[in-house]
């Protein structure tokens, strides 16, 4: 299963045939319509490349990538985490095109935003092999182009950083782009250092992911771009970069990466992910939802769904849908959700008749079922997320809050809080009356 197969199966997509400039113009066009995948057939300066974006920019598209529906995302991720599948091996479909490449001459590396004007790969995933366990780790890392075949990687203290710290000299890695989006969801899923994310991706794809071993590392055999590289001990300035919150992250000293070999498929699809927008948020936030769900379920067994909202950067705000049994359930669910995802600042609790992924429905429930003096809880001086620019940066603390937007009364008054329904005896479709 490949990126090309996914793009072929998507019914609605934007296909642009006119030439576009890779800097400024391409990112701007990606942002114009995030509801559908977009294909750029002609990128100025790169006659042999196509660019694709917005593959999982909505929950509907992400659900399609996982071969489920929006309501089934949490179950599909949870089931796959519990039942990972070993991958079959095959010959790679990519081939070596250059050693010590001048990367920018081979494929577009966009300038996304006006400040700093740094060139970035935001869709890059890094494959590394744990030298002690032999487990392959696959994880997302932004990569800034420094010059020619040198990059700078943002290395957060997670599994790859741990492997890197245990390496003398430099760590050999594969940097991949252009895979089936289910592989991207796996790379964004944090679960256990012992988990092989490629096997998780194979579970997401119901056993249809094949890998190739090249230069001692396992990579999806359908990858459009693979760079074999070394993460060095030397560092350089990385940033500024637009983070998940759509605000500027700070400049840091981060490890340098030297690319030794560039491998590509013929006429490759270059995967571009717009930082701070829909895809970035979905890939960061949605894989966190099953963990939140399980922890809330331990407190409120009637939890139905959990969504980290796009408007809340898919990280800082969430909605929990429950089957309310008594007046204490919403507050208990809210406290459990905040504990499960410490970066979350606000959680709204809704009833079963409210779609937690629909911001209009959630706002309607807040407007008609909640009174602030009774239904809001504030938790002061709590540790939150560094992505929130409003926090107290001197003390690294913030106030978190729970909003109980569930029906406040049981019994006779309960129906007063239901949305009115149209009177229809038969199903009616606009298409029948066109």
Number of C-alpha atoms within 10 A of each C-alpha: 19 21 22 16 12 17 18 11 10 14 9 12 15 17 12 14 11 10 14 17 15 22 17 15 13 21 20 14 14 22 14 8 13 19 19 20 22 21 22 23 19 19 21 15 15 17 12 14 21 18 21 22 25 26 28 27 23 20 20 17 22 23 19 20 22 24 16 17 16 16 16 13 23 25 14 18 25 17 14 20 22 10 14 20 22 17 20 13 15 13 12 18 15 20 14 14 13 15 14 16 18 15 19 15 11 16 21 24 21 23 19 25 19 8 12 11 15 18 22 25 24 22 23 25 25 24 24 25 21 19 13 8 9 11 16 23 23 30 23 24 21 22 25 24 22 17 13 14 20 22 24 27 26 19 18 11 10 11 19 25 13 14 17 22 14 14 16 9 12 19 20 21 23 26 24 24 24 29 24 25 24 28 30 24 25 27 26 23 24 16 14 10 17 13 17 21 29 29 25 28 32 25 27 28 20 14 17 14 26 22 22 21 14 13 10 12 16 21 24 28 22 25 25 26 25 25 26 23 23 19 23 20 16 13 15 16 16 24 25 17 25 18 18 25 23 15 14 17 17 11 12 13 14 19 21 25 27 22 24 16 17 24 19 25 19 14 12 18 26 23 24 24 24 24 24 17 22 25 25 24 27 25 22 21 23 24 22 24 24 21 20 23 26 19 18 27 18 12 16 23 16 17 23 18 26 28 26 27 22 22 14 17 24 25 29 26 21 30 26 28 26 25 18 21 11 10 14 11 20 28 20 15 29 26 18 20 30 24 14 18 19 15 18 23 23 21 26 27 30 28 21 17 14 21 19 24 21 12 15 12 15 19 14 14 24 21 11 15 18 18 14 11 7 10 17 15 17 11 12 11 14 14 18 21 18 14 18 19 12 9 18 14 11 6 9 13 17 18 15 23 19 25 23 30 27 27 21 18 14 12 6 7 11 11 12 10 14 13 12 8 6 6 6 7 6 6 5 9 8 6 6 6 6 5
